């Protein structure tokens, strides 16, 4: 369409991917303060080493993702076209996925992609922010180092015991577990690289302290070996003491006394508080856990590392006999899942489609068909949000894309800032409601709900909510006519031309979702075939070469890995939570309070909306499901219904003033006052809360379609 702005491609987190990935391994401006030549001989050499490992991780991760996608497509073709299904693809694809995730953790760290809560660190002085960021890196390093060591011990034990997988291939378990150990080692190197880029000691002894301590840690672990030897009869084993103590000393030596003291103080404070819970009741213990979790989140420690570190300290101090091997068990078992392999395939499909430039043509098509109607551009934005949601599965990506494509067009045509940005923000919430949805995959994997049934259940609520957004635009146009200019008519030839331009894209989406809903393919297979078709679409559009392919694969590895780190951390944290029987205690408390189901739902709604202002949606789900899911099941709620309501709730938090994440994404890419953006979301927030009430009164809105399709 004439005058439509061309959108820059965005990654699946909603960030601008083209420049971010094109810069390769050049440090991003918010984290890179030092170059190798700035930090002395030893620091410079070490930083170059970490850069090399990050580069290798990116290449290995991209190659592994491509391999996994290709073998899944091969399985679909062999089964569907030749009736010759394989017996090895499912198992090998899981192992490839595990390898990609753990190797990709270094990529996510190098790109500074791991999710953190920035509400505090964005509002402190520059020096304080630097201190908190360094503390977060050192705490993350402690968690990763201890977990990596436990994984190494676990893998060696599997090798010595001759453990094999239960699958048809009977694969020796140490083979697929070895990339996990390598991935943790690369992650350690990437974290050290992040620390080196933020710290530049001038004293010679400090410059040599870090490599000296690393050597000392390695030698100490070699001496201790795999034996679980206690430190003079205490709860601490020698290996953990060496790793934690060595990292704390390194924090003092390399990052300075202030960073070292804060790091040590946090460990002592949380560890001491956890030890005191041995004499507390379940609810008191749960309160201490939650306070510690929120405390680390608020100072900016990445979400996955926060949950993992809280889990580590809980395993050490909250249980009568420390259970650190759980770190390795959960690292392996939480990711060793065929269900989760659907995450990178759908992310990859979305990345290819965004790279093809289809989002601009899609919006143009909707404008030509709806432009003449009252509030036509608004309706087009809602439609684009719904369709793009089926591509990306990410609200942040939807907000970022439509913030570049739809918002400037609407404002340029005379729509008010409040309506424009309120609608774009609200439309972004369709991102994880309309399938395929990454959040639904994570939810289903966490609670054991069928992924396909969740996808089907999200269709009617997603379309209905989108329709209600359009009705809101229509009402707005009558209440405030000056906010909605008169539409523009387009000739039928332009409409047909615009429709033809997006026909390959629409065919692809319907084919992928159709194969999924009618049982022709699993979610992983549908995502892989969709990614392959989207790749061909990029070639057909002339927007794909080898470098583009690598960048898309690289970005997908980055996104998948930071999501899976949250899954790992949540699994460790959840084990501690379950072992202490905290969910049962909370369910008992709710039951004894004899609250009506609607009152429980109201409390949970408020809880998620407030938490959603600060925490990204998938992180929030994984942090809270161990508590909220048992409570909702105890009051008789259907797990599929709760899954759909949950994704709506976490999305409301993303657009709720004053600190909803989507609000600041839109503010960062526009000149609109933040107040206008916030005020524009209020009608849509009220609408979404009313929609949840409607789903409570009429649960069949969610459950009818799955029941009709045998779900």
C-alpha positions as CSV (number, residue, x, y, z in Angstrom):
1,X,0.0,0.0,0.0
2,X,1.3,3.4,-0.8
3,X,2.7,5.2,2.2
4,X,2.9,2.2,4.4
5,X,6.1,2.1,6.4
6,X,8.4,-0.8,6.0
7,X,8.9,-2.7,9.2
8,X,12.3,-3.8,10.3
9,X,12.4,-7.5,11.2
10,X,12.1,-8.3,14.9
11,X,13.2,-11.3,16.8
12,X,10.8,-13.4,18.8
13,X,11.3,-11.3,21.9
14,X,10.2,-8.2,20.2
15,X,13.6,-6.7,19.8
16,X,15.0,-5.4,16.6
17,X,16.7,-8.5,15.2
18,X,18.2,-7.2,12.0
19,X,20.7,-4.9,13.6
20,X,21.1,-7.0,16.7
21,X,22.1,-10.1,14.8
22,X,23.9,-8.3,12.0
23,X,26.3,-7.0,14.5
24,X,27.3,-10.6,15.1
25,X,29.5,-10.9,18.1
26,X,30.2,-7.2,18.6
27,X,29.2,-6.3,22.1
28,X,25.8,-4.6,22.5
29,X,25.9,-1.0,23.9
30,X,24.2,-1.8,27.1
31,X,26.6,-4.4,28.3
32,X,29.9,-3.8,26.5
33,X,32.1,-1.3,28.2
34,X,35.5,-2.9,27.7
35,X,37.4,-4.2,24.8
36,X,40.1,-6.9,25.1
37,X,42.8,-4.2,24.9
38,X,41.2,-2.2,27.8
39,X,41.5,-4.9,30.5
40,X,45.2,-5.9,30.5
41,X,47.0,-8.9,29.0
42,X,45.3,-11.7,31.0
43,X,41.8,-10.1,30.8
44,X,42.2,-9.4,27.1
45,X,43.3,-13.0,26.3
46,X,40.5,-14.4,28.4
47,X,37.9,-12.1,26.8
48,X,39.1,-13.2,23.4
49,X,38.7,-16.8,24.5
50,X,35.2,-16.3,25.7
51,X,34.3,-14.5,22.4
52,X,35.7,-17.5,20.5
53,X,33.6,-19.9,22.6
54,X,30.5,-17.8,22.0
55,X,31.1,-17.8,18.3
56,X,31.5,-21.6,18.3
57,X,28.4,-22.0,20.4
58,X,26.4,-19.9,17.8
59,X,27.6,-22.1,14.9
60,X,27.0,-25.3,16.7
61,X,23.6,-24.3,17.9
62,X,22.5,-23.1,14.5
63,X,23.8,-26.3,12.9
64,X,22.0,-28.5,15.5
65,X,18.7,-26.6,15.0
66,X,18.9,-27.0,11.3
67,X,19.7,-30.8,11.7
68,X,16.8,-31.2,14.1
69,X,14.3,-29.5,11.8
70,X,15.5,-31.4,8.7
71,X,15.2,-34.9,10.3
72,X,11.7,-34.0,11.6
73,X,10.6,-33.0,8.1
74,X,12.2,-36.2,6.8
75,X,10.1,-38.2,9.2
76,X,6.9,-36.4,8.1
77,X,7.7,-37.0,4.4
78,X,8.6,-40.7,4.9
79,X,5.5,-41.4,7.0
80,X,3.0,-39.4,4.9
81,X,4.2,-40.0,1.4
82,X,5.8,-43.4,1.6
83,X,4.1,-45.0,4.7
84,X,7.6,-45.7,6.1
85,X,7.9,-44.1,9.5
86,X,11.3,-44.0,11.1
87,X,12.1,-45.4,14.6
88,X,14.9,-43.0,15.3
89,X,13.8,-39.5,14.5
90,X,11.8,-38.8,17.7
91,X,14.7,-39.8,20.0
92,X,17.4,-38.1,18.0
93,X,15.4,-34.9,17.6
94,X,15.1,-34.7,21.4
95,X,18.8,-35.2,21.9
96,X,19.5,-32.5,19.2
97,X,17.1,-30.2,21.0
98,X,18.8,-30.7,24.3
99,X,22.2,-30.1,22.7
100,X,21.0,-26.9,21.0
101,X,19.5,-25.5,24.2
102,X,22.5,-25.9,26.4
103,X,25.0,-24.9,23.8
104,X,22.8,-21.9,23.0
105,X,22.8,-20.7,26.6
106,X,26.2,-19.1,25.8
107,X,24.7,-17.4,22.8
108,X,21.8,-15.9,24.8
109,X,24.3,-14.7,27.4
110,X,26.6,-13.2,24.8
111,X,23.6,-11.3,23.3
112,X,22.5,-10.2,26.7
113,X,19.1,-11.8,26.0
114,X,18.3,-13.6,29.3
115,X,15.2,-12.0,30.7
116,X,15.4,-9.8,33.8
117,X,13.2,-7.5,35.8
118,X,14.5,-3.9,35.2
119,X,12.1,-1.9,37.3
120,X,14.8,-1.2,39.9
121,X,18.0,-1.1,37.9
122,X,16.5,1.3,35.4
123,X,15.9,3.8,38.2
124,X,19.2,3.9,40.1
125,X,22.5,5.7,39.4
126,X,24.8,4.4,36.8
127,X,27.3,3.1,39.4
128,X,24.6,1.3,41.3
129,X,23.3,-0.3,38.2
130,X,26.7,-1.5,37.2
131,X,27.2,-3.0,40.7
132,X,23.8,-4.8,40.6
133,X,24.5,-6.1,37.1
134,X,27.8,-7.4,38.2
135,X,26.3,-9.0,41.2
136,X,23.7,-10.6,39.0
137,X,26.4,-12.0,36.7
138,X,28.4,-13.4,39.7
139,X,25.3,-15.0,41.2
140,X,24.3,-16.5,37.9
141,X,27.9,-17.8,37.5
142,X,27.7,-19.5,40.9
143,X,24.4,-21.3,40.0
144,X,25.7,-22.3,36.5
145,X,29.1,-23.5,37.9
146,X,27.7,-25.6,40.7
147,X,24.9,-27.0,38.4
148,X,27.5,-27.7,35.6
149,X,29.7,-29.6,38.1
150,X,26.8,-31.7,39.3
151,X,25.9,-32.4,35.7
152,X,29.5,-33.5,35.0
153,X,29.4,-35.9,38.0
154,X,25.9,-37.2,36.9
155,X,27.2,-37.8,33.3
156,X,30.3,-39.7,34.6
157,X,28.1,-41.8,36.8
158,X,25.8,-42.6,33.9
159,X,28.8,-43.7,31.9
160,X,30.2,-45.9,34.7
161,X,26.8,-47.5,35.4
162,X,26.2,-48.1,31.7
163,X,22.8,-46.4,31.8
164,X,20.8,-46.5,28.6
165,X,17.7,-44.8,27.3
166,X,14.4,-46.7,27.4
167,X,13.8,-45.9,23.7
168,X,14.2,-48.2,20.7
169,X,17.7,-47.0,20.1
170,X,18.8,-47.8,23.7
171,X,21.2,-44.9,23.5
172,X,23.9,-44.8,26.3
173,X,22.8,-41.8,28.3
174,X,26.2,-40.3,28.7
175,X,26.2,-39.5,25.0
176,X,23.3,-37.0,24.9
177,X,24.2,-35.8,28.3
178,X,27.8,-34.7,27.3
179,X,26.5,-31.7,25.3
180,X,24.8,-30.5,28.5
181,X,28.1,-30.5,30.3
182,X,29.8,-28.7,27.4
183,X,26.9,-26.2,27.2
184,X,27.3,-25.4,30.9
185,X,31.0,-24.9,30.4
186,X,30.4,-22.5,27.5
187,X,27.8,-20.7,29.6
188,X,30.3,-20.2,32.4
189,X,32.7,-18.8,29.8
190,X,30.0,-16.4,28.4
191,X,29.2,-15.2,31.9
192,X,32.9,-14.6,32.6
193,X,33.0,-12.7,29.3
194,X,30.1,-10.5,30.5
195,X,31.9,-9.8,33.7
196,X,35.2,-9.0,31.9
197,X,33.4,-6.5,29.6
198,X,32.0,-4.7,32.6
199,X,35.1,-4.7,34.9
200,X,38.5,-3.3,34.1
201,X,40.8,-3.5,37.2
202,X,44.0,-1.4,36.9
203,X,46.1,-3.2,39.6
204,X,48.3,-5.9,38.2
205,X,47.5,-8.4,40.9
206,X,43.8,-8.1,40.2
207,X,44.4,-8.7,36.5
208,X,46.0,-12.0,37.3
209,X,43.7,-13.0,40.2
210,X,40.8,-14.3,38.0
211,X,42.8,-16.7,35.9
212,X,44.7,-17.8,39.0
213,X,41.5,-18.5,40.8
214,X,40.1,-20.4,37.8
215,X,43.2,-22.6,37.8
216,X,42.8,-23.1,41.6
217,X,39.2,-24.1,41.2
218,X,40.0,-26.6,38.5
219,X,42.9,-28.1,40.5
220,X,40.7,-28.3,43.6
221,X,37.9,-30.1,41.8
222,X,40.4,-32.5,40.3
223,X,41.7,-33.3,43.8
224,X,38.3,-33.7,45.3
225,X,37.0,-35.8,42.4
226,X,33.5,-37.2,42.2
227,X,33.3,-38.2,45.9
228,X,30.7,-36.4,48.0
229,X,33.0,-35.4,50.8
230,X,31.5,-33.1,53.5
231,X,33.5,-30.1,54.7
232,X,34.3,-31.1,58.3
233,X,30.9,-32.6,58.8
234,X,28.9,-29.5,57.7
235,X,26.1,-29.4,55.1
236,X,28.6,-28.1,52.5
237,X,30.6,-30.6,50.3
238,X,34.1,-29.7,49.3
239,X,33.3,-29.3,45.6
240,X,30.5,-26.8,46.2
241,X,32.6,-25.0,48.7
242,X,35.4,-24.7,46.2
243,X,33.1,-23.4,43.4
244,X,31.1,-21.0,45.6
245,X,34.1,-19.8,47.5
246,X,36.3,-19.5,44.4
247,X,33.6,-17.4,42.6
248,X,33.1,-15.1,45.6
249,X,36.8,-14.5,45.9
250,X,36.9,-13.9,42.2
251,X,34.2,-11.3,42.6
252,X,36.2,-9.5,45.3
253,X,39.4,-9.7,43.2
254,X,38.1,-8.8,39.8
255,X,35.0,-6.7,40.4
256,X,36.0,-5.0,43.6
257,X,35.1,-5.0,47.3
258,X,31.6,-3.6,46.9
259,X,30.5,-6.2,44.4
260,X,32.1,-9.0,46.4
261,X,30.5,-7.9,49.6
262,X,27.0,-7.6,48.0
263,X,27.4,-11.0,46.4
264,X,28.6,-12.7,49.6
265,X,26.0,-10.9,51.6
266,X,23.1,-12.1,49.4
267,X,24.3,-15.7,49.6
268,X,24.7,-15.6,53.4
269,X,21.4,-13.8,53.9
270,X,19.4,-16.2,51.8
271,X,21.2,-19.3,52.9
272,X,20.8,-18.3,56.6
273,X,17.1,-17.5,56.1
274,X,16.6,-20.8,54.4
275,X,18.4,-22.7,57.2
276,X,16.0,-21.1,59.7
277,X,13.0,-22.5,57.9
278,X,13.9,-26.0,59.0
279,X,12.0,-25.1,62.2
280,X,9.1,-23.2,60.4
281,X,5.8,-24.3,59.2
282,X,5.0,-24.8,55.5
283,X,3.4,-21.4,54.9
284,X,6.2,-19.6,56.7
285,X,8.8,-21.5,54.6
286,X,6.8,-20.6,51.4
287,X,6.8,-16.9,52.4
288,X,10.6,-16.9,52.8
289,X,11.0,-18.6,49.4
290,X,8.8,-16.0,47.7
291,X,10.5,-13.1,49.4
292,X,14.0,-14.4,48.4
293,X,12.8,-15.0,44.8
294,X,11.2,-11.5,44.4
295,X,14.3,-9.9,46.0
296,X,16.7,-11.4,43.5
297,X,14.3,-10.5,40.6
298,X,14.0,-6.9,41.7
299,X,17.8,-6.4,41.8
300,X,18.0,-7.6,38.2
301,X,19.3,-11.2,38.4
302,X,18.0,-13.0,35.3
303,X,14.8,-14.9,35.8
304,X,16.2,-18.4,35.0
305,X,19.3,-17.9,37.2
306,X,17.1,-16.5,40.0
307,X,14.9,-19.5,40.2
308,X,17.9,-21.9,39.8
309,X,19.9,-20.2,42.5
310,X,16.9,-20.1,44.9
311,X,16.5,-23.8,44.1
312,X,20.2,-24.5,44.7
313,X,20.2,-22.7,48.1
314,X,16.9,-24.5,49.0
315,X,18.4,-27.9,48.2
316,X,21.4,-27.0,50.4
317,X,19.7,-25.4,53.4
318,X,16.0,-26.1,53.4
319,X,16.3,-29.9,53.4
320,X,17.7,-32.0,56.3
321,X,20.1,-33.7,53.9
322,X,21.3,-31.5,51.0
323,X,20.2,-32.8,47.6
324,X,22.4,-31.0,45.1
325,X,22.4,-33.9,42.6
326,X,18.8,-32.8,41.9
327,X,20.4,-29.8,40.0
328,X,21.7,-32.3,37.4
329,X,18.6,-34.5,37.3
330,X,16.3,-31.5,36.7
331,X,18.7,-29.9,34.1
332,X,18.4,-33.1,32.1
333,X,14.8,-34.2,32.7
334,X,13.2,-30.8,32.3
335,X,14.5,-30.4,28.8
336,X,14.6,-34.0,27.7
337,X,11.1,-33.7,26.3
338,X,9.6,-34.3,22.8
339,X,6.9,-31.8,23.7
340,X,9.3,-28.9,24.1
341,X,11.0,-29.6,20.7
342,X,7.9,-27.8,19.3
343,X,9.2,-24.5,20.8
344,X,12.2,-23.9,18.4
345,X,10.4,-25.2,15.4
346,X,7.5,-22.6,15.8
347,X,10.0,-19.9,16.7
348,X,12.0,-20.7,13.6
349,X,8.8,-20.7,11.4
350,X,7.9,-17.2,12.8
351,X,11.5,-16.0,12.3
352,X,11.5,-17.0,8.6
353,X,8.1,-15.4,8.0
354,X,9.1,-12.2,9.7
355,X,12.3,-12.2,7.6
356,X,10.3,-12.7,4.4
357,X,8.6,-9.3,5.0
358,X,5.1,-10.7,4.9
359,X,4.0,-8.6,7.9
360,X,4.0,-5.4,5.9
361,X,2.1,-7.0,3.0
362,X,-0.3,-8.6,5.4
363,X,-1.2,-5.2,7.0
364,X,-1.4,-3.6,3.6
365,X,-3.9,-6.3,2.5
366,X,-6.1,-5.8,5.6
367,X,-6.1,-2.0,5.1
368,X,-7.2,-2.3,1.4
369,X,-10.1,-4.5,2.4
370,X,-11.1,-2.7,5.6
371,X,-10.0,0.8,5.0
372,X,-13.4,2.2,4.0
373,X,-15.1,0.9,7.2
374,X,-15.5,3.1,10.2
375,X,-12.2,2.7,12.1
376,X,-10.8,0.7,9.2
377,X,-7.2,1.0,10.1
378,X,-8.0,-0.1,13.7
379,X,-9.8,-3.2,12.4
380,X,-6.8,-3.9,10.2
381,X,-4.5,-3.6,13.1
382,X,-6.6,-6.1,15.1
383,X,-6.6,-8.5,12.2
384,X,-2.9,-8.2,11.7
385,X,-2.4,-8.8,15.4
386,X,-4.4,-12.0,15.3
387,X,-2.7,-13.3,12.2
388,X,0.8,-12.3,13.2
389,X,0.2,-14.0,16.6
390,X,-0.2,-17.2,14.7
391,X,3.3,-16.6,13.3
392,X,5.3,-15.5,16.2
393,X,3.5,-16.8,19.3
394,X,5.0,-13.8,21.2
395,X,3.2,-10.7,22.4
396,X,6.4,-8.7,22.6
397,X,7.3,-9.6,19.0
398,X,3.7,-8.7,17.9
399,X,3.9,-5.3,19.8
400,X,7.3,-4.5,18.3
401,X,6.2,-5.4,14.7
402,X,2.9,-3.6,14.7
403,X,4.4,-0.7,16.6
404,X,6.5,-0.2,13.4
405,X,4.0,-1.2,10.8
406,X,0.5,-0.2,12.0
407,X,1.1,2.6,14.6
408,X,2.8,5.1,12.3
409,X,0.2,4.5,9.6
410,X,-2.7,5.1,12.0
411,X,-1.2,8.2,13.5
412,X,-0.2,9.5,10.1
413,X,-3.9,9.1,8.9
414,X,-5.1,11.1,11.9
415,X,-6.0,8.4,14.5
416,X,-5.4,9.6,18.1
417,X,-2.3,8.4,20.0
418,X,-4.5,6.9,22.7
419,X,-6.5,4.7,20.4
420,X,-3.6,3.8,18.2
421,X,-1.2,2.7,20.9
422,X,-3.9,1.3,23.2
423,X,-5.1,-0.9,20.3
424,X,-1.6,-2.0,19.3
425,X,-0.8,-2.9,22.9
426,X,-4.1,-4.8,23.3
427,X,-3.6,-6.5,19.9
428,X,-0.3,-7.7,21.1
429,X,-2.0,-9.7,23.9
430,X,-3.4,-12.0,21.2
431,X,0.2,-13.2,20.7
432,X,0.1,-16.1,23.1
433,X,-3.7,-16.7,23.0
434,X,-4.1,-17.5,19.3
435,X,-2.2,-20.7,18.4
436,X,0.4,-21.7,17.8
437,X,1.5,-20.4,21.2
438,X,4.8,-20.9,22.9
439,X,3.2,-20.1,26.2
440,X,0.6,-22.9,25.7
441,X,3.4,-25.4,24.9
442,X,5.2,-24.4,28.1
443,X,2.0,-24.6,30.1
444,X,1.0,-28.0,28.7
445,X,4.4,-29.4,29.3
446,X,4.4,-28.2,32.9
447,X,1.0,-29.5,33.9
448,X,0.6,-32.4,31.5
449,X,-2.2,-30.9,29.4
450,X,-2.4,-31.9,25.7
451,X,-0.8,-29.2,23.6
452,X,-3.1,-29.7,20.6
453,X,-6.1,-29.4,22.8
454,X,-4.8,-26.2,24.3
455,X,-4.2,-24.8,20.8
456,X,-7.8,-25.7,19.7
457,X,-9.2,-24.3,23.0
458,X,-7.5,-20.9,22.2
459,X,-9.1,-20.4,18.8
460,X,-12.6,-19.2,19.8
461,X,-11.5,-17.1,22.8
462,X,-8.7,-15.5,20.6
463,X,-11.0,-14.7,17.7
464,X,-13.8,-13.5,20.1
465,X,-11.4,-11.2,22.0
466,X,-10.1,-9.8,18.7
467,X,-13.7,-9.2,17.6
468,X,-14.4,-7.4,20.9
469,X,-11.3,-5.2,20.2
470,X,-12.8,-4.2,16.9
471,X,-16.1,-3.5,18.6
472,X,-14.2,-1.2,21.0
473,X,-12.7,0.6,18.1
474,X,-16.2,1.1,16.6
475,X,-17.6,2.4,19.9
476,X,-14.6,4.7,20.3
477,X,-15.2,6.2,16.9
478,X,-18.8,7.2,17.9
479,X,-17.8,8.4,21.4
480,X,-14.8,10.4,20.2
481,X,-15.2,11.0,16.4
482,X,-12.1,13.2,16.2
483,X,-10.0,10.2,17.3
484,X,-11.0,8.2,14.2
485,X,-10.8,9.8,10.8
486,X,-12.8,8.8,7.8
487,X,-11.7,5.7,6.0
488,X,-10.2,5.5,2.5
489,X,-11.7,3.3,-0.2
490,X,-9.6,1.2,-2.5
491,X,-10.5,-0.2,-5.9
492,X,-11.3,-3.9,-6.2
493,X,-8.2,-4.4,-8.3
494,X,-6.0,-3.2,-5.4
495,X,-7.8,-5.5,-3.0
496,X,-7.3,-8.5,-5.3
497,X,-3.6,-7.7,-5.8
498,X,-3.0,-7.3,-2.1
499,X,-4.8,-10.6,-1.4
500,X,-2.7,-12.4,-4.0
501,X,0.5,-11.0,-2.4
502,X,-0.2,-12.7,1.0
503,X,-1.9,-15.9,-0.4
504,X,1.2,-18.1,0.0
505,X,1.5,-16.9,3.6
506,X,-2.1,-17.6,4.4
507,X,-1.9,-21.0,2.7
508,X,1.1,-21.9,4.8
509,X,-0.6,-20.9,8.0
510,X,-3.8,-22.8,7.3
511,X,-1.8,-25.9,6.2
512,X,0.3,-25.9,9.3
513,X,-2.5,-25.4,11.7
514,X,-4.8,-27.7,9.8
515,X,-2.3,-30.6,9.9
516,X,-2.0,-30.0,13.6
517,X,-5.7,-29.8,14.5
518,X,-6.7,-32.8,12.4
519,X,-4.0,-35.0,13.9
520,X,-1.9,-35.3,10.7
521,X,1.2,-34.0,12.5
522,X,2.4,-33.4,16.1
523,X,3.1,-29.8,17.2
524,X,6.9,-30.4,16.6
525,X,6.2,-31.8,13.1
526,X,3.8,-29.0,12.2
527,X,6.3,-26.4,13.3
528,X,9.2,-28.1,11.4
529,X,7.2,-28.4,8.2
530,X,6.0,-24.8,8.6
531,X,9.6,-23.7,9.1
532,X,10.6,-25.5,6.0
533,X,7.8,-24.0,4.0
534,X,8.5,-20.5,5.4
535,X,12.2,-20.9,4.3
536,X,11.0,-21.7,0.8
537,X,8.7,-18.6,0.9
538,X,11.8,-16.5,1.8
539,X,13.6,-17.9,-1.2
540,X,10.6,-17.2,-3.4
541,X,10.6,-13.6,-2.1
542,X,14.3,-13.2,-2.8
543,X,15.0,-12.6,0.8
544,X,17.2,-15.5,1.8
545,X,20.9,-16.3,1.3
546,X,23.3,-18.3,3.4
547,X,24.0,-15.4,5.8
548,X,20.3,-14.7,6.2
549,X,19.8,-18.4,7.0
550,X,22.5,-18.4,9.6
551,X,21.1,-15.2,11.3
552,X,17.6,-16.6,11.5
553,X,18.9,-19.9,13.0
554,X,21.2,-18.0,15.4
555,X,18.3,-15.8,16.6
556,X,16.1,-18.9,17.1
557,X,18.8,-20.6,19.1
558,X,19.1,-17.5,21.3
559,X,15.4,-17.1,21.9
560,X,14.8,-20.8,22.6
561,X,17.8,-21.1,25.0
562,X,16.8,-18.2,27.2
563,X,13.2,-19.6,27.4
564,X,14.6,-23.1,28.3
565,X,16.9,-21.6,31.0
566,X,13.7,-20.4,32.7
567,X,12.2,-23.9,32.3
568,X,15.3,-25.4,34.0
569,X,15.3,-22.9,36.8
570,X,11.6,-23.3,37.3
571,X,12.0,-27.1,37.4
572,X,14.7,-26.9,40.1
573,X,12.7,-24.3,42.1
574,X,9.5,-26.4,41.7
575,X,11.2,-29.5,43.0
576,X,12.1,-27.7,46.2
577,X,8.6,-26.3,46.4
578,X,7.0,-29.7,46.0
579,X,9.4,-31.5,48.3
580,X,8.6,-29.1,51.1
581,X,4.9,-29.8,50.4
582,X,4.1,-26.2,50.0
583,X,1.5,-26.6,47.2
584,X,-0.4,-29.0,49.4
585,X,-0.3,-26.6,52.4
586,X,-1.6,-23.7,50.2
587,X,-4.4,-25.9,48.8
588,X,-5.3,-26.8,52.3
589,X,-5.3,-23.2,53.4
590,X,-7.6,-22.2,50.5
591,X,-9.9,-25.1,51.2
592,X,-10.2,-24.4,54.9
593,X,-10.9,-20.7,54.1
594,X,-14.1,-21.9,52.3
595,X,-13.8,-19.3,49.6
596,X,-16.2,-19.4,46.7
597,X,-14.5,-20.4,43.4
598,X,-15.1,-16.9,42.0
599,X,-13.3,-15.3,44.9
600,X,-10.3,-17.5,44.5
601,X,-10.2,-16.6,40.8
602,X,-10.4,-12.9,41.6
603,X,-7.4,-13.2,44.0
604,X,-5.4,-15.1,41.4
605,X,-6.4,-12.5,38.7
606,X,-5.1,-9.6,40.9
607,X,-1.9,-11.6,41.7
608,X,-1.1,-12.3,38.0
609,X,-1.9,-8.7,36.9
610,X,0.3,-7.2,39.5
611,X,3.2,-9.6,38.8
612,X,2.7,-9.3,35.1
613,X,3.6,-5.6,35.3
614,X,7.2,-6.6,36.1
615,X,7.8,-10.1,34.8
616,X,7.6,-11.5,31.2
617,X,4.7,-13.8,30.6
618,X,6.4,-17.2,30.3
619,X,8.7,-16.5,33.2
620,X,5.7,-15.6,35.3
621,X,3.8,-18.8,34.4
622,X,6.8,-21.0,35.3
623,X,7.4,-19.2,38.6
624,X,3.8,-19.5,39.7
625,X,2.3,-22.7,38.3
626,X,3.5,-24.9,41.1
627,X,1.3,-22.7,43.4
628,X,-1.7,-21.6,41.4
629,X,-2.3,-24.8,39.4
630,X,-3.0,-27.1,42.4
631,X,-5.2,-24.4,43.9
632,X,-7.3,-24.1,40.8
633,X,-7.6,-27.9,40.5
634,X,-8.7,-28.1,44.1
635,X,-11.7,-25.8,43.4
636,X,-12.7,-27.9,40.4
637,X,-11.4,-25.9,37.5
638,X,-10.7,-27.6,34.2
639,X,-7.0,-27.5,33.4
640,X,-7.6,-26.6,29.7
641,X,-9.9,-23.7,30.8
642,X,-7.3,-22.5,33.3
643,X,-4.6,-22.6,30.7
644,X,-6.5,-20.2,28.4
645,X,-7.5,-17.9,31.3
646,X,-3.9,-17.9,32.5
647,X,-2.5,-16.8,29.2
648,X,-5.0,-13.9,29.1
649,X,-4.1,-12.9,32.7
650,X,-0.4,-12.8,32.1
651,X,-1.0,-10.8,28.9
652,X,-3.1,-8.2,30.8
653,X,-0.1,-7.6,33.1
654,X,2.1,-6.8,30.1
655,X,-0.1,-3.8,29.2
656,X,-1.2,-2.7,32.7
657,X,0.1,0.7,33.8
658,X,2.4,1.9,35.2
659,X,5.1,-0.6,34.3
660,X,3.7,-3.0,31.7
661,X,6.5,-4.2,29.5
662,X,4.6,-3.7,26.2
663,X,3.9,-0.1,27.1
664,X,7.6,0.7,27.2
665,X,8.3,-1.2,24.0
666,X,5.8,1.0,22.2
667,X,7.1,4.1,24.0
668,X,10.6,3.3,22.8
669,X,9.6,3.2,19.2
670,X,7.4,6.3,19.1
671,X,7.1,9.9,20.0
672,X,3.8,9.4,21.8
673,X,3.7,10.5,25.4
674,X,3.8,7.5,27.8
675,X,0.6,8.9,29.5
676,X,-1.3,8.6,26.1
677,X,-0.1,5.0,25.7
678,X,-1.1,4.1,29.2
679,X,-4.5,5.8,29.0
680,X,-5.2,4.1,25.7
681,X,-4.8,0.6,27.2
682,X,-7.3,1.2,30.0
683,X,-10.5,0.5,28.0
684,X,-8.9,-2.7,26.6
685,X,-7.8,-3.9,30.1
686,X,-11.3,-3.4,31.4
687,X,-12.6,-5.3,28.3
688,X,-10.2,-8.2,28.9
689,X,-11.1,-8.5,32.6
690,X,-14.8,-8.6,31.6
691,X,-13.9,-11.2,29.0
692,X,-12.4,-13.4,31.8
693,X,-15.6,-13.0,33.8
694,X,-17.5,-14.1,30.6
695,X,-15.3,-17.2,30.3
696,X,-16.0,-18.0,34.0
697,X,-19.8,-17.7,33.5
698,X,-19.7,-19.6,30.1
699,X,-16.7,-22.0,30.2
700,X,-17.9,-23.7,27.1
701,X,-16.5,-20.7,25.1
702,X,-13.2,-22.4,25.8
703,X,-14.2,-26.0,26.1
704,X,-16.8,-26.5,23.3
705,X,-14.4,-26.7,20.3
706,X,-12.0,-29.2,21.9
707,X,-15.0,-31.3,22.9
708,X,-16.3,-31.3,19.3
709,X,-12.8,-32.3,18.0
710,X,-12.6,-35.2,20.6
711,X,-10.2,-33.3,23.0
